[in-house]
Amino acid sequence: MNLEKVIFGFFILLAATLNFGFFVGDIADPGHHDIYELFAAIVVSLIATMLKFGDRTQIGAVHLATSLVADLQLIAAAMVWGYAAHITTAGITPEMTARVVSLSGGALFANVVSVVILIAETIMQRR
């Protein structure tokens, strides 16, 4: 068993599951979406992105692209949350929550693509 591949797979799956955990719930109810879970999803997604930089294959390039998309959308979601919470006078409204959750949904899709690629790559590997 290759420890590097275990760690790589672990962070890809953890990024997807944390993002899914934040995404699930009523889209407009801020009580269903924990800001700390969004923060954890961002941190783990950034770690997963760093782990993907060493792969110079075509599949590695697609892995990196999906991870960068997820990072971008999660960071944008955090910025929208921060804007709503600290800059607007209305605070976290259902509309702002829906924007944050929608952005995390895009990141979730990118994470799912990354997991599918990981599974396909694992199946195609020869011993």
N, C-alpha and C positions, 0 to 999 in steps of 0.2 A: 504494500500500500504506500502510495506517495503522499507524504504529509503536506507537501506544498499544494497538491490538488485537493486535499481534504479542506485545508484552510481556505482555498479559493472558492470551492463549492459552498462552504459554510457561510462565507460573507455574502455571496450572491443570494443564497436562500434566506439568510437573515435580513438582508436589505428588502427583499420582496415581502417577507412576512411582517416586518415592522411597518412597511408602507401599507400593506393590506389592513393591518390592525388600525391604523389611523384612518384609512379610507372608509371602513365599514361603519354604518350608522346613518341616521337621518342626515341628509346632505345639508340641511339648513339649521341644524341644532348644534351649537358649539359645545354643548355638554356631551355629545357623542364622540368628540374628536379632541384628544388630549394633546396639548402643545408639546409636552415632554416626549410623547411618542413620535411626533413629527421631528423633533430635534434628534432623537435617537435614529430615526430613519435617515436623516440627512448625514449624520456622522458615519453610520455603517455604509451608506451608499458611497460616500467619499472614500472610505477605506477600500471598498470593493473596486472602485475606479482605480485607485493606486495599484492594486494588485493586478489589474488588467494591462498596465502599461508595458510589462515585459514581453508579452506575447506578440510576435512579429508575423503571425499567419493572417490569412484573410478572415478566418473565423475570429481570431483575436481582435482584428480591427472592428468587426461588427459587435463583438462583446464590448469593446471600449466605447463605440458609438452609442449603444443602448444605455450604458452606464452614464455617459455624459448627458444624454437626454434626461435620464432620471434625476441626476444631480441638478441640472438646470431647472427642471420643473419643481423639485422639492425646495430649492432655494427661493424660487419665485413665490411658492406657496408661503414660505416663512416670511418673506418680505411683505406679502399682502396681509398676513396675520399681524405682523408688527405695525404696519401702517394703520390697520383697523384698530388695533389695541392702543396705540400710543400717539397717533397723530390726529385721527378723525375724532370729532366730538361724539359721534354716535356709538363708538366702540365696536365690539364684535357683533355685527348684525347678522341676521340669517342670510342676507345677500353676500356679505363678505365671507361668511363661513362657506357658502356654496362655491365661491370662487376658489377658496383655499382647497376645498375637497376636490373640486374639478381638476385643479392643477396636480394634486397628489394622485388622482385617477390616471392622468396621463403618465406620470412617473411609474405607477403600478403597471400600466400596460408595457412600458419599456422594460420593467423588471421581469414581467412574465416572458417577454421575448428573450431576454437574457437567460432565464431558466430553461426555456425550450431549447435554445442553442446549446446550453451546457448538457442537457440530456441527450440531444442528438449527437453532440461531439463524443460523449461518453459511449454511446451505443456504437458509433462508427469506429472507435478505436480498436485496433487489433492487438492481441496479446503477443 
